[in-house]
Amino acid sequence: MKSTYDRLTDILVNQFEARPEEIRPDITFEELELDSLFLVELGLVIRRDLNVEIGEDDATPRSTVADVVKLIEDQLNPAS
């Protein structure tokens, strides 16, 4: 099974045409030249593909890929 990071990377590459060599945990969406409109669309794709809700205020262009991975994982694996 793919890690959350790998799944998010696949989404960024396959649906948003990000270049795989640019994606790393500490890069921001702003550095990937993906704006706030992109983040709304990304939230919809994550909800559809991963069944996780990312709120509009949860991720910003200055959020890193690792930040969004953590948001996803927090919802997939809530503390018991």
Biopython code that builds the backbone (N, CA, C, O; Angstrom):
import numpy as np
from Bio.PDB.StructureBuilder import StructureBuilder

atoms = [
    (1, "MET", "N", (0.839, -1.179, 0.000)),
    (1, "MET", "CA", (0.000, 0.000, 0.000)),
    (1, "MET", "C", (0.892, 1.253, 0.000)),
    (1, "MET", "O", (1.891, 1.319, 0.717)),
    (2, "LYS", "N", (0.518, 2.221, -0.801)),
    (2, "LYS", "CA", (1.297, 3.454, -0.892)),
    (2, "LYS", "C", (1.130, 4.307, 0.356)),
    (2, "LYS", "O", (0.084, 4.303, 1.005)),
    (3, "SER", "N", (2.194, 5.038, 0.671)),
    (3, "SER", "CA", (2.118, 5.969, 1.797)),
    (3, "SER", "C", (1.243, 7.158, 1.400)),
    (3, "SER", "O", (0.975, 7.381, 0.219)),
    (4, "THR", "N", (0.808, 7.906, 2.392)),
    (4, "THR", "CA", (0.014, 9.106, 2.134)),
    (4, "THR", "C", (0.809, 10.093, 1.290)),
    (4, "THR", "O", (0.262, 10.718, 0.381)),
    (5, "TYR", "N", (2.095, 10.235, 1.585)),
    (5, "TYR", "CA", (2.956, 11.130, 0.809)),
    (5, "TYR", "C", (2.970, 10.707, -0.662)),
    (5, "TYR", "O", (2.833, 11.552, -1.548)),
    (6, "ASP", "N", (3.135, 9.409, -0.929)),
    (6, "ASP", "CA", (3.159, 8.915, -2.307)),
    (6, "ASP", "C", (1.815, 9.122, -2.994)),
    (6, "ASP", "O", (1.766, 9.450, -4.180)),
    (7, "ARG", "N", (0.737, 8.935, -2.265)),
    (7, "ARG", "CA", (-0.593, 9.141, -2.850)),
    (7, "ARG", "C", (-0.812, 10.604, -3.201)),
    (7, "ARG", "O", (-1.356, 10.916, -4.260)),
    (8, "LEU", "N", (-0.384, 11.513, -2.304)),
    (8, "LEU", "CA", (-0.521, 12.943, -2.586)),
    (8, "LEU", "C", (0.376, 13.334, -3.757)),
    (8, "LEU", "O", (-0.030, 14.121, -4.612)),
    (9, "THR", "N", (1.576, 12.797, -3.800)),
    (9, "THR", "CA", (2.480, 13.068, -4.920)),
    (9, "THR", "C", (1.853, 12.623, -6.240)),
    (9, "THR", "O", (1.916, 13.346, -7.235)),
    (10, "ASP", "N", (1.250, 11.437, -6.250)),
    (10, "ASP", "CA", (0.573, 10.951, -7.461)),
    (10, "ASP", "C", (-0.525, 11.915, -7.897)),
    (10, "ASP", "O", (-0.664, 12.199, -9.086)),
    (11, "ILE", "N", (-1.298, 12.414, -6.951)),
    (11, "ILE", "CA", (-2.365, 13.364, -7.276)),
    (11, "ILE", "C", (-1.770, 14.629, -7.881)),
    (11, "ILE", "O", (-2.250, 15.120, -8.902)),
    (12, "LEU", "N", (-0.721, 15.159, -7.247)),
    (12, "LEU", "CA", (-0.095, 16.397, -7.743)),
    (12, "LEU", "C", (0.476, 16.219, -9.144)),
    (12, "LEU", "O", (0.365, 17.120, -9.976)),
    (13, "VAL", "N", (1.082, 15.078, -9.411)),
    (13, "VAL", "CA", (1.696, 14.828, -10.717)),
    (13, "VAL", "C", (0.639, 14.525, -11.773)),
    (13, "VAL", "O", (0.651, 15.111, -12.856)),
    (14, "ASN", "N", (-0.268, 13.615, -11.459)),
    (14, "ASN", "CA", (-1.215, 13.137, -12.463)),
    (14, "ASN", "C", (-2.387, 14.074, -12.724)),
    (14, "ASN", "O", (-2.924, 14.096, -13.831)),
    (15, "GLN", "N", (-2.788, 14.845, -11.722)),
    (15, "GLN", "CA", (-3.966, 15.677, -11.914)),
    (15, "GLN", "C", (-3.655, 17.164, -11.985)),
    (15, "GLN", "O", (-4.454, 17.944, -12.503)),
    (16, "PHE", "N", (-2.494, 17.559, -11.465)),
    (16, "PHE", "CA", (-2.156, 18.977, -11.450)),
    (16, "PHE", "C", (-0.862, 19.289, -12.195)),
    (16, "PHE", "O", (-0.367, 20.415, -12.169)),
    (17, "GLU", "N", (-0.327, 18.266, -12.858)),
    (17, "GLU", "CA", (0.841, 18.410, -13.728)),
    (17, "GLU", "C", (2.069, 18.993, -13.039)),
    (17, "GLU", "O", (2.879, 19.672, -13.670)),
    (18, "ALA", "N", (2.201, 18.723, -11.743)),
    (18, "ALA", "CA", (3.434, 19.097, -11.046)),
    (18, "ALA", "C", (4.528, 18.140, -11.519)),
    (18, "ALA", "O", (4.260, 16.983, -11.840)),
    (19, "ARG", "N", (5.747, 18.634, -11.556)),
    (19, "ARG", "CA", (6.862, 17.785, -11.994)),
    (19, "ARG", "C", (7.357, 16.974, -10.797)),
    (19, "ARG", "O", (7.663, 17.539, -9.748)),
    (20, "PRO", "N", (7.435, 15.652, -10.952)),
    (20, "PRO", "CA", (7.793, 14.790, -9.820)),
    (20, "PRO", "C", (9.126, 15.155, -9.178)),
    (20, "PRO", "O", (9.287, 15.017, -7.965)),
    (21, "GLU", "N", (10.070, 15.613, -9.969)),
    (21, "GLU", "CA", (11.387, 15.949, -9.414)),
    (21, "GLU", "C", (11.351, 17.192, -8.524)),
    (21, "GLU", "O", (12.278, 17.419, -7.746)),
    (22, "GLU", "N", (10.308, 17.988, -8.627)),
    (22, "GLU", "CA", (10.174, 19.187, -7.786)),
    (22, "GLU", "C", (9.512, 18.892, -6.446)),
    (22, "GLU", "O", (9.702, 19.635, -5.483)),
    (23, "ILE", "N", (8.748, 17.830, -6.381)),
    (23, "ILE", "CA", (7.964, 17.559, -5.179)),
    (23, "ILE", "C", (8.855, 16.939, -4.107)),
    (23, "ILE", "O", (9.549, 15.948, -4.333)),
    (24, "ARG", "N", (8.805, 17.557, -2.945)),
    (24, "ARG", "CA", (9.491, 17.050, -1.753)),
    (24, "ARG", "C", (8.679, 17.515, -0.546)),
    (24, "ARG", "O", (7.889, 18.451, -0.669)),
    (25, "PRO", "N", (8.853, 16.891, 0.607)),
    (25, "PRO", "CA", (8.006, 17.225, 1.763)),
    (25, "PRO", "C", (8.034, 18.694, 2.167)),
    (25, "PRO", "O", (7.016, 19.222, 2.615)),
    (26, "ASP", "N", (9.170, 19.365, 2.019)),
    (26, "ASP", "CA", (9.288, 20.741, 2.519)),
    (26, "ASP", "C", (8.957, 21.826, 1.500)),
    (26, "ASP", "O", (9.066, 23.012, 1.811)),
    (27, "ILE", "N", (8.558, 21.447, 0.298)),
    (27, "ILE", "CA", (8.222, 22.463, -0.704)),
    (27, "ILE", "C", (6.803, 22.965, -0.466)),
    (27, "ILE", "O", (5.910, 22.195, -0.115)),
    (28, "THR", "N", (6.609, 24.262, -0.661)),
    (28, "THR", "CA", (5.273, 24.834, -0.506)),
    (28, "THR", "C", (4.528, 24.760, -1.835)),
    (28, "THR", "O", (5.126, 24.600, -2.899)),
    (29, "PHE", "N", (3.218, 24.880, -1.744)),
    (29, "PHE", "CA", (2.419, 24.900, -2.972)),
    (29, "PHE", "C", (2.726, 26.162, -3.769)),
    (29, "PHE", "O", (2.671, 26.154, -4.999)),
    (30, "GLU", "N", (3.044, 27.229, -3.079)),
    (30, "GLU", "CA", (3.448, 28.475, -3.726)),
    (30, "GLU", "C", (4.710, 28.252, -4.565)),
    (30, "GLU", "O", (4.797, 28.737, -5.694)),
    (31, "GLU", "N", (5.678, 27.528, -4.022)),
    (31, "GLU", "CA", (6.905, 27.223, -4.763)),
    (31, "GLU", "C", (6.629, 26.324, -5.970)),
    (31, "GLU", "O", (7.351, 26.368, -6.966)),
    (32, "LEU", "N", (5.587, 25.517, -5.872)),
    (32, "LEU", "CA", (5.180, 24.681, -7.007)),
    (32, "LEU", "C", (4.319, 25.466, -7.997)),
    (32, "LEU", "O", (3.841, 24.930, -8.997)),
    (33, "GLU", "N", (4.134, 26.762, -7.686)),
    (33, "GLU", "CA", (3.332, 27.660, -8.512)),
    (33, "GLU", "C", (1.873, 27.223, -8.580)),
    (33, "GLU", "O", (1.225, 27.305, -9.624)),
    (34, "LEU", "N", (1.373, 26.752, -7.429)),
    (34, "LEU", "CA", (-0.012, 26.339, -7.300)),
    (34, "LEU", "C", (-0.681, 27.277, -6.307)),
    (34, "LEU", "O", (-0.257, 27.371, -5.155)),
    (35, "ASP", "N", (-1.724, 27.970, -6.750)),
    (35, "ASP", "CA", (-2.342, 29.021, -5.946)),
    (35, "ASP", "C", (-3.526, 28.522, -5.115)),
    (35, "ASP", "O", (-3.796, 27.322, -5.052)),
    (36, "SER", "N", (-4.221, 29.463, -4.483)),
    (36, "SER", "CA", (-5.328, 29.099, -3.597)),
    (36, "SER", "C", (-6.482, 28.437, -4.352)),
    (36, "SER", "O", (-7.172, 27.588, -3.788)),
    (37, "LEU", "N", (-6.702, 28.802, -5.599)),
    (37, "LEU", "CA", (-7.733, 28.132, -6.394)),
    (37, "LEU", "C", (-7.374, 26.658, -6.575)),
    (37, "LEU", "O", (-8.238, 25.784, -6.510)),
    (38, "PHE", "N", (-6.101, 26.401, -6.802)),
    (38, "PHE", "CA", (-5.621, 25.023, -6.891)),
    (38, "PHE", "C", (-5.942, 24.262, -5.603)),
    (38, "PHE", "O", (-6.352, 23.102, -5.643)),
    (39, "LEU", "N", (-5.752, 24.925, -4.470)),
    (39, "LEU", "CA", (-5.969, 24.246, -3.194)),
    (39, "LEU", "C", (-7.433, 23.845, -3.008)),
    (39, "LEU", "O", (-7.720, 22.810, -2.408)),
    (40, "VAL", "N", (-8.348, 24.649, -3.512)),
    (40, "VAL", "CA", (-9.766, 24.281, -3.460)),
    (40, "VAL", "C", (-9.984, 23.021, -4.285)),
    (40, "VAL", "O", (-10.641, 22.081, -3.839)),
    (41, "GLU", "N", (-9.431, 23.010, -5.481)),
    (41, "GLU", "CA", (-9.567, 21.836, -6.347)),
    (41, "GLU", "C", (-8.866, 20.624, -5.736)),
    (41, "GLU", "O", (-9.382, 19.509, -5.802)),
    (42, "LEU", "N", (-7.692, 20.839, -5.144)),
    (42, "LEU", "CA", (-6.987, 19.738, -4.487)),
    (42, "LEU", "C", (-7.845, 19.148, -3.365)),
    (42, "LEU", "O", (-7.915, 17.930, -3.203)),
    (43, "GLY", "N", (-8.491, 20.017, -2.599)),
    (43, "GLY", "CA", (-9.372, 19.536, -1.542)),
    (43, "GLY", "C", (-10.475, 18.640, -2.070)),
    (43, "GLY", "O", (-10.818, 17.636, -1.446)),
    (44, "LEU", "N", (-11.033, 19.001, -3.221)),
    (44, "LEU", "CA", (-12.085, 18.181, -3.837)),
    (44, "LEU", "C", (-11.542, 16.828, -4.290)),
    (44, "LEU", "O", (-12.196, 15.800, -4.114)),
    (45, "VAL", "N", (-10.352, 16.833, -4.868)),
    (45, "VAL", "CA", (-9.736, 15.583, -5.336)),
    (45, "VAL", "C", (-9.391, 14.686, -4.146)),
    (45, "VAL", "O", (-9.602, 13.474, -4.200)),
    (46, "ILE", "N", (-8.865, 15.275, -3.082)),
    (46, "ILE", "CA", (-8.536, 14.486, -1.889)),
    (46, "ILE", "C", (-9.803, 13.884, -1.290)),
    (46, "ILE", "O", (-9.806, 12.729, -0.867)),
    (47, "ARG", "N", (-10.872, 14.664, -1.256)),
    (47, "ARG", "CA", (-12.141, 14.131, -0.731)),
    (47, "ARG", "C", (-12.619, 12.963, -1.585)),
    (47, "ARG", "O", (-13.049, 11.937, -1.059)),
    (48, "ARG", "N", (-12.542, 13.122, -2.897)),
    (48, "ARG", "CA", (-12.997, 12.072, -3.809)),
    (48, "ARG", "C", (-12.108, 10.828, -3.736)),
    (48, "ARG", "O", (-12.608, 9.708, -3.630)),
    (49, "ASP", "N", (-10.792, 11.030, -3.793)),
    (49, "ASP", "CA", (-9.871, 9.899, -3.899)),
    (49, "ASP", "C", (-9.509, 9.261, -2.560)),
    (49, "ASP", "O", (-9.298, 8.050, -2.484)),
    (50, "LEU", "N", (-9.437, 10.071, -1.506)),
    (50, "LEU", "CA", (-8.974, 9.563, -0.216)),
    (50, "LEU", "C", (-10.057, 9.578, 0.859)),
    (50, "LEU", "O", (-9.843, 9.102, 1.974)),
    (51, "ASN", "N", (-11.221, 10.128, 0.516)),
    (51, "ASN", "CA", (-12.345, 10.224, 1.449)),
    (51, "ASN", "C", (-11.968, 10.998, 2.716)),
    (51, "ASN", "O", (-12.319, 10.614, 3.832)),
    (52, "VAL", "N", (-11.246, 12.094, 2.505)),
    (52, "VAL", "CA", (-10.791, 12.958, 3.594)),
    (52, "VAL", "C", (-11.165, 14.387, 3.243)),
    (52, "VAL", "O", (-11.023, 14.817, 2.098)),
    (53, "GLU", "N", (-11.646, 15.119, 4.242)),
    (53, "GLU", "CA", (-12.065, 16.510, 4.037)),
    (53, "GLU", "C", (-10.950, 17.459, 4.473)),
    (53, "GLU", "O", (-10.544, 17.458, 5.636)),
    (54, "ILE", "N", (-10.457, 18.267, 3.533)),
    (54, "ILE", "CA", (-9.470, 19.303, 3.827)),
    (54, "ILE", "C", (-10.192, 20.636, 3.687)),
    (54, "ILE", "O", (-10.627, 21.002, 2.595)),
    (55, "GLY", "N", (-10.319, 21.361, 4.796)),
    (55, "GLY", "CA", (-11.009, 22.635, 4.775)),
    (55, "GLY", "C", (-10.215, 23.711, 4.051)),
    (55, "GLY", "O", (-8.994, 23.621, 3.923)),
    (56, "GLU", "N", (-10.925, 24.730, 3.578)),
    (56, "GLU", "CA", (-10.281, 25.821, 2.843)),
    (56, "GLU", "C", (-9.242, 26.544, 3.681)),
    (56, "GLU", "O", (-8.264, 27.063, 3.144)),
    (57, "ASP", "N", (-9.443, 26.583, 4.994)),
    (57, "ASP", "CA", (-8.503, 27.268, 5.877)),
    (57, "ASP", "C", (-7.378, 26.359, 6.369)),
    (57, "ASP", "O", (-6.435, 26.826, 7.006)),
    (58, "ASP", "N", (-7.478, 25.066, 6.074)),
    (58, "ASP", "CA", (-6.470, 24.115, 6.559)),
    (58, "ASP", "C", (-5.183, 24.151, 5.758)),
    (58, "ASP", "O", (-4.111, 23.885, 6.303)),
    (59, "ALA", "N", (-5.266, 24.470, 4.490)),
    (59, "ALA", "CA", (-4.087, 24.490, 3.619)),
    (59, "ALA", "C", (-4.067, 25.803, 2.846)),
    (59, "ALA", "O", (-5.090, 26.246, 2.324)),
    (60, "THR", "N", (-2.901, 26.412, 2.780)),
    (60, "THR", "CA", (-2.722, 27.677, 2.067)),
    (60, "THR", "C", (-1.594, 27.500, 1.055)),
    (60, "THR", "O", (-0.897, 26.486, 1.085)),
    (61, "PRO", "N", (-1.402, 28.471, 0.160)),
    (61, "PRO", "CA", (-0.270, 28.360, -0.772)),
    (61, "PRO", "C", (1.075, 28.230, -0.055)),
    (61, "PRO", "O", (2.033, 27.714, -0.630)),
    (62, "ARG", "N", (1.155, 28.692, 1.189)),
    (62, "ARG", "CA", (2.416, 28.585, 1.936)),
    (62, "ARG", "C", (2.543, 27.280, 2.712)),
    (62, "ARG", "O", (3.571, 27.030, 3.340)),
    (63, "SER", "N", (1.506, 26.446, 2.673)),
    (63, "SER", "CA", (1.584, 25.123, 3.300)),
    (63, "SER", "C", (2.544, 24.248, 2.502)),
    (63, "SER", "O", (2.681, 24.392, 1.288)),
    (64, "THR", "N", (3.196, 23.352, 3.205)),
    (64, "THR", "CA", (4.091, 22.413, 2.521)),
    (64, "THR", "C", (3.336, 21.131, 2.182)),
    (64, "THR", "O", (2.242, 20.879, 2.687)),
    (65, "VAL", "N", (3.937, 20.344, 1.333)),
    (65, "VAL", "CA", (3.377, 19.034, 1.011)),
    (65, "VAL", "C", (3.262, 18.225, 2.305)),
    (65, "VAL", "O", (2.259, 17.543, 2.516)),
    (66, "ALA", "N", (4.267, 18.291, 3.166)),
    (66, "ALA", "CA", (4.236, 17.561, 4.444)),
    (66, "ALA", "C", (3.073, 18.023, 5.322)),
    (66, "ALA", "O", (2.466, 17.209, 6.019)),
    (67, "ASP", "N", (2.755, 19.320, 5.294)),
    (67, "ASP", "CA", (1.622, 19.833, 6.081)),
    (67, "ASP", "C", (0.319, 19.149, 5.650)),
    (67, "ASP", "O", (-0.482, 18.737, 6.488)),
    (68, "VAL", "N", (0.123, 19.037, 4.348)),
    (68, "VAL", "CA", (-1.116, 18.439, 3.845)),
    (68, "VAL", "C", (-1.118, 16.928, 4.102)),
    (68, "VAL", "O", (-2.166, 16.357, 4.400)),
    (69, "VAL", "N", (0.031, 16.286, 3.991)),
    (69, "VAL", "CA", (0.120, 14.860, 4.338)),
    (69, "VAL", "C", (-0.321, 14.658, 5.789)),
    (69, "VAL", "O", (-1.073, 13.730, 6.084)),
    (70, "LYS", "N", (0.140, 15.515, 6.684)),
    (70, "LYS", "CA", (-0.243, 15.407, 8.099)),
    (70, "LYS", "C", (-1.751, 15.617, 8.281)),
    (70, "LYS", "O", (-2.386, 14.898, 9.053)),
    (71, "LEU", "N", (-2.325, 16.596, 7.576)),
    (71, "LEU", "CA", (-3.773, 16.811, 7.656)),
    (71, "LEU", "C", (-4.534, 15.555, 7.237)),
    (71, "LEU", "O", (-5.506, 15.160, 7.882)),
    (72, "ILE", "N", (-4.083, 14.940, 6.157)),
    (72, "ILE", "CA", (-4.740, 13.723, 5.657)),
    (72, "ILE", "C", (-4.589, 12.598, 6.674)),
    (72, "ILE", "O", (-5.564, 11.936, 7.029)),
    (73, "GLU", "N", (-3.356, 12.388, 7.141)),
    (73, "GLU", "CA", (-3.108, 11.287, 8.072)),
    (73, "GLU", "C", (-3.852, 11.472, 9.392)),
    (73, "GLU", "O", (-4.312, 10.496, 9.984)),
    (74, "ASP", "N", (-3.972, 12.708, 9.855)),
    (74, "ASP", "CA", (-4.717, 12.977, 11.095)),
    (74, "ASP", "C", (-6.171, 12.545, 10.957)),
    (74, "ASP", "O", (-6.778, 12.089, 11.926)),
    (75, "GLN", "N", (-6.730, 12.683, 9.766)),
    (75, "GLN", "CA", (-8.123, 12.274, 9.560)),
    (75, "GLN", "C", (-8.249, 10.776, 9.298)),
    (75, "GLN", "O", (-9.231, 10.147, 9.693)),
    (76, "LEU", "N", (-7.250, 10.215, 8.632)),
    (76, "LEU", "CA", (-7.293, 8.775, 8.366)),
    (76, "LEU", "C", (-7.033, 7.956, 9.629)),
    (76, "LEU", "O", (-7.543, 6.845, 9.777)),
    (77, "ASN", "N", (-6.236, 8.518, 10.534)),
    (77, "ASN", "CA", (-5.851, 7.810, 11.750)),
    (77, "ASN", "C", (-6.116, 8.675, 12.980)),
    (77, "ASN", "O", (-5.176, 9.089, 13.658)),
    (78, "PRO", "N", (-7.395, 8.953, 13.275)),
    (78, "PRO", "CA", (-7.683, 9.820, 14.427)),
    (78, "PRO", "C", (-7.198, 9.178, 15.727)),
    (78, "PRO", "O", (-7.215, 7.957, 15.882)),
    (79, "ALA", "N", (-6.767, 10.030, 16.654)),
    (79, "ALA", "CA", (-6.313, 9.536, 17.955)),
    (79, "ALA", "C", (-7.478, 8.858, 18.668)),
    (79, "ALA", "O", (-8.606, 9.351, 18.672)),
    (80, "SER", "N", (-7.180, 7.756, 19.246)),
    (80, "SER", "CA", (-8.232, 6.993, 19.936)),
    (80, "SER", "C", (-8.413, 7.467, 21.353)),
    (80, "SER", "O", (-9.255, 6.937, 22.078)),
]
sb = StructureBuilder()
sb.init_structure("model")
sb.init_model(0)
sb.init_chain("A")
sb.init_seg("    ")
for serial, (resi, resn, name, xyz) in enumerate(atoms, 1):
    if name == "N":
        sb.init_residue(resn, " ", resi, " ")
    sb.init_atom(name, np.array(xyz, "f"), 0.0, 1.0, " ", f" {name:<3s}", serial, name[0])
structure = sb.get_structure()
